[in-house]
C-alpha cells in the first residue's frame, strides 16, 4: 500500500487524534480477551500455591486451583489455557518416562479442567525438559541432544496428552521431524481433531530464565540449547522452519520470544497467512512487572502497549502471563 494524502494544510493528521471517539474510530489494532492464551504452572498438592519470585504476580498452582483459574479465564472470555508442570527433582530421569505417563501431573490436570470447564481449550507443552534430569528438551547421550530417539519419546508424550483430552498440543522441543511424526501418530490413533500449535520459530533466548525457575529446570540444565533452538541473528531460517512445520501438519505456528522478534511475526504472517501466535515469554513479563513495581513504568499502560504490538505485527493471538489481568481490565 502506498500512503496517499493531500499536502498540509488540507491534510492535518491531528484532526483524527482530537478526541477519544475519533481515535477509537481509526484504531488499527484491537485487543480482546479472545486474543489470549494463558500459560499456567501446575504443581502437586491440594489447595495451595507457590509464588515465583522472578515472575511477580505469578504462582505455581495445584490442580484444584488450576481448575478455578480455568473457570475464571473462561468467564473472562479467554479461550485457552496452557499447562506447564513443576516436576519434583526426584521424578526427573534420563529416560524421561514420566513425560508420557497417563497419570502424570499434566494429564491429570487436563482431565480435571475438561471435566469442570469443557468449553475452554486446553493446550499442553511437548518437550522433555520438565522430566529430564539434564534439563534438555530431548535425550542427552554423551553430551549430545539426540534427535530421532527424542522424537519417538515426544510422540508418546503427545498421544498421552491427546488421550487425556488436550485440545491443542504445543511441541516446543525444536527437534527435526517432530511435527510430522506427531501428526501421523494422532491420525493413526483416532485423534484427528487435536490441533498442533507448533513452536516453529523458537530462539535460543536469554529471556527464558524466569520460566526455568517456574518449572524447576534452572539448576538442572547442563550446557545450553543452541544446537536445537534458533540463533537470534537469523530471520530467513525462521521462515524455513515455519514452512517445514506447516507442510508436516501444524495447524498454527508460534514465534518465541515475542517482543524482540516482532519482525519474525510480521514476516511469518505475510508469507504464510497461517494462524500466527507469539509467546510473550517470562523474561518479557518479568522485566515489565519489575519496572512497574519500582514505579519506573505505568504497569497497565506498558502491558497493553506490549500486547497491542503483537496484533499490530500480524499475530492472531498471544500467549501471555498478563492474560487475566488484561482481560479484567478490558472488561472494566
N, C-alpha and C positions, 0 to 999 in steps of 0.2 A: 504494500500500500504506500502510495506517495502522498504525504500530507499536503493539503491544499488549503490556503486561506488568503483572504484579501489583505492588502497591506494596512498597517496602522494608519489612521485610527478606525477604519472600517472593522477591522478585527481587533478586539480587546479581549484577551484570554481571561482577564479578571472578571468579565461580566458573569461567567458561569461559576465563579467562586464566591459570589457576593453573599449568598445565604445558604444555610444548611439544606434547604429544599432543592436549590439549584445544584449544589454539589452532589446531592444524592441522586438526582436525575441523570447525571453524566458519569457516575462512578462506573468504572470498567470491570473491576474485580470485586466480587461479593462473597463473603463468608457466611456459611450456615452450619449448624451442628452436623448436618449430613456430610460435611466435608471431612469429618474427623474419624480416625481410628485411635482408640485409647490404649496405649501399652500399659499393662499392669504386671506386677511381680507377685507371684504366689509362693507361699511357704507352708510348711507343715504346721499343724496345731489347730486350735479351735478358738474362735472369737478373740483374735489377737492381731496386732500389727507391730511392725518394727521399722521405725523411721530410718531413712537412708541419709546419713549426714551430708554426703556430696550431692544430693538431689533434694534441696529444701522443698518441703511440701509433698514429697513422695514417700511412700512406705511400702514395705512388703506386707501382704495381707494373707491371712489364712483363707481357705476355700470358702467358708461361710461368709466371710466379709467380702470376698471377691464377688459372690453371688449378689450381695446387697449393692455392691458397686455397679454391677451389670444392670441391676434393676434401675438404679439412678440414671445411668448412662442412657438406657432405653427411654426412660421418661423424659430426658432432655433432648431426645431426637438424635443421639449419636448412634450410628448404625452398626458399629462393630467394636469389639474389644479384643486385644491381642495379649496372649498369655506368655509370660516368661517365668521359668521356675527358679527358685533359690534352692539348690540341691546341697544337702549336707555333705561335708567333705568325705565322710565315711562311705557314702554311696557312689563316689566317683572312682572309676576304674579305667584301666587301659582298654578294655573291650567295650566300654560304654553301654553295657547290656541294659541298664535301666532306661535308656532312651526309648526303647520300643516295648517296654513292659506295659501290658494293657492296663495295669492298675497303678501306674506311676502317678505322681502328683498332678501333672498336667492333664492326663487323660481322665482322672477322677474329677478334676475341676471342670473340664469340658462338659462332662455328663451332668454335673451339678448345675452349671449355668443353663444348659439346654433344657433341663427339667423345670427350672424356675422361670426362665425368660427365653422361651423358644424363639421369640421374634428377633432377638439380637444375633448378629452374625459373630461367631467365634473364630478368631484367627489364631494360628499357632506358629511357633518358630521351629524350623527344621535345621538343626546343626548339632554336632556332638559336644560342643564346648560345655554345656551345663553338666554333662555327665562324664567328662574326660578328665582324668587325673592330671593330664598335661595341659589342660586349658585350651586345646585347639578344636577347631570345627570338624576336623577329620582325624582318622587314626594316625598315630605317630610311630614310625618304625625306623630305628637307627637315626633319629633326628630328622627324618623326612616325613612330611604330611603326605600320605599316600592317597591317591585319587580313587581308583576303581573300587577298592575294597571299602573305602569310605562311602561311596555312592550306594553300594549294596546295603550298608547299615542305614543310610538315610532313607532308602526305600522302605525298609521295615519300620522305621520311625514314622514315616508318612502314613503308612497303612494303619498303624495302631491309632494314630490321631484321627484319621478318617473314620475308622470303626467306632471311635469314642463319640463321634458326632461333630467334629470340626467342619466348619463351612468353608474356610479359606486356609490353605497351607502356605506358609512363608519360608521357602528354602533360603536360608541366609548364609550357607556354608561356602559358596563360591567354588565348589568342585565342578570340574568339567563333566558335562553329560547328565547332571542330576535331574534336570527338568524333564528330559525325555524319558529317563528311567522311571521317575515318579509317575509321570502321566501314563505311561504304558501299564504300570502296576495298578494304578487306580482304575483304569478301564477294565483290566483283566479281572479285578476283584469286585466289580459292580459299583464302584464309587465314581461313576462317570459325571456326577453333578458337583463334585467337590472342586472348588476353584483353586488355582495356583496364582498367588501374588509373589512373583519372583523378585528377590533382591538381585536384580540383574546388573546394576552398576553400584557395587559396594566397594568403597575405597578403604585402603589401609590408613585409617584416620587417627589423629590424636584426640578426637572428640568423643571417643568411646569410654574413657576412663570411669566416669561415674556409673555407667551401665555395668561394667565389670565388677564394681563394688556391689551393685544391687544383686547380681546373681552369684556372688561369691567366687568370681573367677580371677580377680586381680592378682592374688598371691599364687595362683596355680599356673599361670601362663608361662610356658618355657619358650624363650625366644620371642618371635613376632609372627605376624600373619601375612607378611609381604609376599610369600610365594603363592598365595591364592587370592588375596584381596588386591584391589587395583592401586596402581601408582597415582597419587593425587595430581600428578602433572599431566595425565592422559585424558583426552576427550574422545578422540576417534575410536579408541579401544572400547569405550563405554557403548558406543553405537553398535559395534560388532557383537559385544556380549548381549545387548538387548535383542538384536536381530536373532542371534542364536536361540535365546530363551523363548522368544515368540514362536519361532519355527519348530521348537521342540514341544510346544503345548502350553506355555504360560498364558494365562488369561489377562493378567495385569502385570505391570512392571514397576519397580521401585528404584529410586536413586537414594543413596545413603552415604554420608550425611546429607542434610538438606541445604541450609543457607550458604555454605561455602561452594555448593555445586548447582546453583540455580541455572547456570549456563547449560549444564547437562540436562536438567529438567526441560528446558526450552527446546534444546536440540532433539531430545527424545520424542517429545510430543509432536513437534513439527515434522519429524522424519517418519514416525510410525503411526501416529494417530491412535495408538492403543491407550487404554486406561492407564494413566501415569500417576504414580504416587511418590511422595518424598517422605523420608523419615527425619523429623526434627529431633536429632539424637540427644542423648543425655547430656553431653557437654554443651550443646547449644542451649538447652533448657537451663542447665546449672549456671552458666555464666550470666544469663538474663536474670535469673532469680537472685543470684548473689548481688548483682549490681542494684537490683530493685531493693533488696533488703538493706543495703547500705545507703539507700537514698540517692544513689548516683543516677538512676533512671526511673521513669514512671513505669511501674510494672505492667499495668493493664495496657498502656499505650504501646510499649515495645512488644508485648505478647501479640496484640492484634496486628501491628505493623509487620512483624516477622511472619505471621500466618498468612497475611494477605499477599506477601511476597511470593509465596508458593503458588497461589492461584494466579497471580499476575504472570508468573513464569510458565503457566500452562498446565499445572498439576490439577488432576481431578480430585485429589484428596491428600490428606496429611496424617501421618502417624505422629502424634504429639502428646507429651505429658501434660500439656495445657488443655487437653480436650474438654474436661469437665468444667474447669474454670472459665474457659472461653464460651462454652455452651450456656453456662449460667448467666454470664454477662450478656450474651446475645438475647437471652430470654427476658432480661430485666428491662 
